[in-house]
Amino acid sequence: MKVLVAGDGGYIGAVLAPFITAAGHEVDGLDLGLYDGCDLGPATPHTSQRTPVDMRDVTVAQLAGYDAVICLAALSNDPLGDLNRAATFSVNLDGTLHLARQAKEAGVPRFLFSSSCSLYGTGGSAAVAEDGDMRPVTPYGETKVLAERELSKLADDNFSPTYLRNATAYGASTRLRLDIVVNNLTAVALTTGKVHLQSDGTPWRPLVHIEDISRAFLAMLEAPREKVHDEAFNVGREEDNVQVRDIAEMVRDAVSGSVVTLAANAGPDLRDYRVDFSKLTGTFPDMRLRWRVRDGVDELLDSYTRHGLTHDDFVSSRFVRLRRIRDLLAAGEVDEMLRRTST
């Protein structure tokens, strides 16, 4: 298949695009390039030295001839969404729908949307299935709910959207992020000797490795249309519904000499939910998600050590999306709606 990945220059895209390519598909990418240069180790070859493309401006002509579009592009975490609600909605909702409508007009038959379990928000300790209530507590989660609803309205005999509600991602990537829980706790333990929690450790988080996210996208890309047409799937493993304190203990055990600490006035986090993954396993019984969280911690430690991650790196803007966007705004490289002011 000929596949376009929107957001291939991001944390997941840097792993997913090569993964889909290795499965024998022809993959192109488009990306706004906000995180160019924010690499741990050598830059991903397919993202270097190319002109940024904003999915809010993509044309029918640019999408003609593709068999599928994978939409990863988004402002991709809650603090970043809180920075500018209007920009978050512009990118995550308006941009996604513009890309989908142009793809449909171009005759692209499949559209795989990277949604999020964040749309469940305050699900609590009962595992939430795809037909469960959505209670998003952040602009990021709200945009995922609205995007799914609007994409569903585009579904017809010629255009087939699918919604992959990814659990909280973790794992090594050349476009590393340190603002997600497993990656963050592992990095702070390695560079400071402390597994530092911002909450009291009680919130539940469903977790999934980025290679397993890529594996799920590939399965749905190749699946018979009737299996995935206008369907949502929670992406992750049942055993990886864990409390934040469980993650902290895994990291402490992996990083010799580290100790778990709590931030001053640490309390419960509003983002607290468990997720039911039985639809994914029932629909794709032969697909085996392979990564355990502890194995992912070990992988991260190896990557951090191999590439010499330091505490200065940890506190810099290279690997934290909110800090990076603030730097770009301060430098005038993007406007308040996060459009590039130049290429």
N, C-alpha and C positions, 0 to 999 in steps of 0.2 A: 504494500500500500504506500501511497505517497501521503505523508503526514506533515502538517504544520504544527509546531509547538510554540504557542504564544507564552512568553515568559521563560524561554529556555536558558536565559542568562541568570536565573535566580537559584536559590538553594536547592529546590527539588529538581528544577530543569537541568541543572548541571549533571545530575545523575540520570534523570529519566530520558533525556534525549539520546545519550549514548546507549542506554539500555534498550530502547526501542530500535535503534539502528542495529545493534548487535543481534536482534531477533530477525533481521533481514528486511526491514522496511526502510524506505527512503525518507529521511527526516530533514526538514528545513526548520528554521526558527526565526522568530521576531521578538525583539525585546527593546524596552525603552533605555536600557543600559544604565540604570541608576546605580547599579552595584559593580560596574566595571572597575577593575583594579582591587576589588575587595576579595582577594583570593588567599587561601591558605595553601601554599605550594604553587606549582606551575598553573598558570591560567588555563581554563578549559579551551582547547584549540578552536572549537567551532564558534565561540563567542567573541573572539578577539578581532580587532581591526574591521569592524563593520559599522554601518550607519544605524543609529538608533531608530526604531519604529515604534510609535505609540499606537496601541490597539484601538484607541479612540479615533484614530485617523485612517485606519486601514480601508482599502478600497476593494470592490468586487474583483477588479482585475488582479489584485495581489493574491487573491484566494482561489482563482480559477484553476482547475486541474487537480485539486487536492481531493483525496478520498476521505480524509478526516482532519479535523482541527481539534487539538488538545489545548484547552485554555487553563494555564497555570497562572497567568499574569494577574497580579493583585497587590494591593498594599496589605502585607501579609501578617500582621499581628495586631493585638488589641491596643497597646500603647500608641502605635503608629496611627491607628484609626482615630484615637482620641485627640491626636494633634490637630487634625483638621477634618471634621466630619464631612464637610462638603467635598473635599478632595477624595476622601475614602469612597463616598458614593459615586463620584465622577469616574474613578478608575474601576472600582469593583463591581458596580452595578451598570452604569451607563456604558463603560468600556466593554464589559462582557457582552451586553446586549447588542451593542453596535457590531462587535466582531461576529456574533452569532447571526445577526440579520444579514450582514454582508456575505457570510459563508453560505447561508441559505439561498440568497439571490445568485451566488456563484455556482450553485449546484453541488455544494459539498454535502454528501449524504449523512455524515456522522459528526457529532460535536460532543466531546468529552469535557465536562466541566469539573474543575477541581474545587469542590465545595469543602465543607469543614464540619466536624462534630461540634464546633463552637456554636453552631446555630441552636443546639439544645440548651446551652447556657446554664441553667440551674436545675438540671435533672436529678441531682442527688444520688443516693446510693442504689436506686432501682435502675437496672440497665434499660436504656432507651432504644427502641427499634425505630426503623425508618418511618413508621406511621405514628410515632410518638409526638408529644407536644414540643413545639419549638419555643424556647424562652430565651432568646439571645439577650445578653447583658452588655454588649458593646456594639459600636457601629460596624465593626468587622463582621460580627455574627449576623447583624441585621441585613447587611448587603448580601450575604450568602442565602438567607431565606428568600429575599425578594428576587434575587437573580434566578434561583431555581424556579420560582413561580412563574416568572416572565418567560424563561426559556421553555417551560412546558407549553405555553401558549403557542410557541412556534412549531411544536412537534406536529408532523403530518406524515403522509406516505413517503415523502421525499426527503424529509429532514428529521434525523433521529438524535435527540439529545440524551445524554446519560449524566448522572450527577454522582460523583464520588466524594462522599463525606469522609474525608481523611481524619483519622485520629491525630493527636498531637505528634508531629514528626520529630524524629531524631536521627542521628547518624552522621558520618563523615561525608563532606562534600567540598569540592574546591571552592564553591561559593558559600563558605561556612556561615552559619548563623549562631550567635551565642545568646540570643534572646528567647530561646525555647528551652524548656526545663531540663531535659537530660543533658543537652549540649552545654548549657550554662553551668549546671552543678558540677559537671565533670571538669570543665575548664577552671572554675574558681577553686575547686579542690586541688587541682594540679598546681596552680600558680600561687595559691595562698596557704594551702594546707587546711582550709576550712570549707566544709560543705554548707554554704550559707543559704538559709531559707528565708524568703520574704514573707511567707505565710506561716501558719502554725503547723503545716504539714498534713492537715486532715483532708483537704480537698481531693476528690477522685479525679484522675486523668486517664483517658484511654490513650495509649501510645502506639506508634507504628514507625518502623524504620523506613527511610526514604527509598531504599531498594525495594521493599515490599509494596510501597505505594506505586512505584514504577511497574512492579509485577502485576498489580491489580489493573493499572491502566492498559497494559499490554493485553491482559486477558479480555478486557471489555472491548478493546479495539478489534480483536480477532473473533469475538463471540458472534454467533448468529444474531441478527438484528432483533428478532423477537424476544431474545433473552434480556436485552438491555434497553430496549426502546422506551424512552421517557420514564426510566426507572432510577431510583436513588439507592445507593449502597453505602452502608457504613464500612469503612476500610480499616481493618485492624484485626487483632486477635483477642479472644475472650480473656486469656490469661494475662494480657497486658493492660487490663483495667487495674490500675494501681493507685494508691494514695501517694502524694508527694513525699511523705516521710519514708515510704518504701524505696523510692528512687534515691533519696539521700543516703539511706543505709547501704544500697548497692554501690553507690559511688564511694562512700567511706570505706567499704570493704575492698574496693578495687585500688584505691589510692592509699598507699602505705603511709601511716602516720597522720592521716587527716581526721578531723573531728567535725561533727554536725553542730552548727550554731544557728540561732534564730535572730532575725532582725529585731530591733527594738519595737515594742508594740505589735509584734507579729500576731495576726489574727486569721480567721478563716477567709478564704477567697470566694468571691461570688461565683466564679467559674468552677463549678463542682458538678460533675456528671459521670456516669458510667454508661457504656454503650453496648448494645446487643449486636453482635456480628454474624448471627446465624443466617441471615439472608445471603450474605456473601459466600459463606461456606456451603450453603445449600444449593446455590445457583452455580457455583464453580467448585465442585467437590474435588477436582483434580489439581486445583491451584493451592499450593502450599506456601503460606507466608512463613518465612524461614528464620526471622531474626528475633531472638530473645533480648530483652532490655539489657541484661547483664553483658551479653555479647556485644551489644552496641556501645556500652560504656568502654569495654576493652578496645573496640575498634577506634573510638574517639581518642582514648589515651594514646594509642599507637600513632594516630595521625597528628595529634598535638605535639607529641614528643619528637616525632620524625621531622616535623616542619618547624620545630623550635618555638612554639607558642609561648609568649611571655605575658607577664601581668600587664605590661604596657599595651600589648595587643588586646588583652581582655577588656581594658577600660577605654580603648580607642573606639573610633566610629567605624572601623573596617568591618566588624562582624556584628554590629548592633544596628538594626534597621532604623530605629528612631534617631539615633545619633547621626547616622549617615545622611538621612534626609535633612536634618537640621543643618549639617555642614553644606549640603548642596543649596539649600535656601539662603544661607548666609553668604555663600559665594556667588549668588545670583545665577546659578546654572539651571535652576528650575524656578518657575513662578509658584504662586500660592496654591494653584491647582495641580502642581507637580507636572506641568508640561515643560519640556526642554526649552530653554531660551535660545539655544544654539545646538548644533551637532558637532 
